[in-house]
Amino acid sequence: MKAVLTAMSAVCLLLACGSQPAATPTASEVPPKVESLVQPAYPEEARKAGVEGTTIVDVTVSADGAVLGCSLATSSGNDLLDAAAIGAAQNSKFAPGTKDGKPVVMKVKVPFRFKLEDSHSEGHSDAQGVKVWAIRFMPALPAMEV
């Protein structure tokens, strides 16, 4: 009787756990990090028109940290802001991403937020005394190995 109960317990345990093997742990990945992010110039035409927005740029970072390429991941809705963000990302410097402790080519999404400041905000004034700023970097979105 004891043997039958033990066998039934083992069958119940197998059914409860499923027949799939335990998931193998994923490789340890660390996304590229910004060492020096170029602040985009606020396009004059967009500033005068009061255009604001956030552009997200896909940046491909080499195993030595160089920017291999940039592309538009999400548009701000304005071509001028998008072009300024891509240009800034292309001229920025990154520490490479790693997989299992080794540098690898990896993509990271870098958001740039363009926002016109009001008179109650901190920021810097442009040549015409209008308060403007662009958040240089918001936390990068998850990296993708290339």
C-alpha positions in Angstrom: 0.0 0.0 0.0 2.8 2.4 0.9 4.5 1.7 -2.5 1.2 2.5 -4.3 0.8 5.8 -2.4 4.5 6.7 -3.2 4.0 6.0 -6.9 0.7 8.0 -7.0 2.4 10.9 -5.3 5.2 10.8 -7.8 2.7 10.8 -10.7 0.7 13.7 -9.2 3.9 15.6 -8.7 4.9 15.1 -12.4 1.5 16.1 -13.5 1.5 19.2 -11.3 4.9 20.3 -12.5 4.2 19.5 -16.2 6.4 17.5 -18.4 8.5 20.4 -19.6 12.1 20.6 -18.4 13.0 23.5 -16.2 13.8 26.7 -18.2 17.5 27.3 -18.7 18.7 30.6 -17.3 19.1 33.3 -20.0 22.5 34.8 -20.7 23.6 37.7 -18.6 23.2 40.8 -20.8 24.0 44.4 -20.0 22.9 47.1 -22.5 25.2 49.7 -23.8 25.6 52.7 -21.6 25.9 56.4 -22.5 29.3 57.8 -21.9 28.7 61.1 -23.6 25.3 61.9 -25.2 25.3 64.9 -27.5 22.4 67.3 -26.7 20.4 68.0 -29.9 20.0 71.5 -31.0 16.3 72.5 -30.9 15.5 73.1 -34.5 14.7 76.9 -35.0 11.7 76.3 -37.2 10.2 73.8 -34.7 10.9 76.1 -31.8 9.2 79.1 -33.5 6.2 76.9 -34.3 6.0 75.7 -30.7 6.5 72.0 -31.7 7.4 69.6 -28.9 7.8 65.8 -28.9 9.8 62.7 -28.1 11.9 60.9 -30.6 13.2 57.4 -29.9 16.3 56.5 -31.8 17.6 52.9 -32.3 21.3 53.1 -31.9 23.5 50.1 -32.9 26.6 50.1 -30.7 29.7 48.1 -31.7 31.7 45.8 -29.3 34.1 48.7 -28.8 31.4 51.3 -28.1 31.4 53.1 -31.4 28.0 54.0 -32.9 27.6 51.8 -36.0 24.3 53.3 -37.1 21.1 55.0 -36.0 17.5 54.8 -37.2 14.2 56.2 -36.2 12.4 53.8 -33.8 9.5 56.2 -32.9 8.8 59.5 -34.5 8.0 62.6 -32.5 5.6 63.5 -35.3 8.0 66.2 -36.6 10.8 65.5 -39.1 13.0 68.3 -37.8 12.9 67.0 -34.2 13.5 63.5 -35.5 16.5 64.5 -37.6 18.0 66.5 -34.7 17.7 63.5 -32.4 19.3 61.1 -34.9 22.2 63.4 -35.5 22.8 63.8 -31.8 22.7 60.0 -31.3 25.2 59.5 -34.2 27.7 61.7 -32.5 27.3 60.3 -29.0 29.7 57.9 -27.3 28.7 54.7 -25.6 30.2 51.9 -23.5 29.5 48.6 -25.3 26.8 46.2 -24.2 27.9 42.9 -22.9 26.7 39.3 -23.0 28.1 36.8 -20.5 30.7 39.5 -19.6 32.0 39.9 -23.2 31.4 43.1 -25.3 29.0 42.5 -28.2 27.3 44.5 -30.9 23.9 45.5 -29.5 21.1 47.9 -30.2 19.6 50.3 -27.6 16.7 52.7 -27.9 17.6 56.2 -26.8 14.7 58.6 -26.3 15.2 62.4 -26.8 12.5 64.7 -25.4 12.1 68.1 -27.0 10.1 70.5 -24.8 9.8 74.3 -24.8 10.1 75.8 -21.4 7.7 78.3 -19.9 8.9 81.3 -17.8 8.5 79.3 -14.5 10.8 76.5 -15.5 14.5 76.1 -15.1 16.4 75.7 -18.3 18.7 77.8 -20.5 17.9 80.7 -22.7 18.7 80.7 -26.3 20.1 83.7 -28.2 16.6 85.3 -28.3 16.1 84.8 -24.6 13.5 82.1 -25.0 13.8 79.3 -22.5 14.3 76.0 -24.3 15.8 72.7 -23.4 15.9 69.1 -24.5 16.2 66.3 -22.0 19.5 64.8 -23.1 18.8 61.3 -22.1 16.0 59.3 -20.5 16.7 55.7 -19.3 17.5 53.6 -22.4 14.9 51.0 -23.3 15.9 47.4 -23.4 18.8 46.5 -25.6 18.7 44.0 -28.5 21.7 42.0 -29.5 22.4 42.3 -33.2 
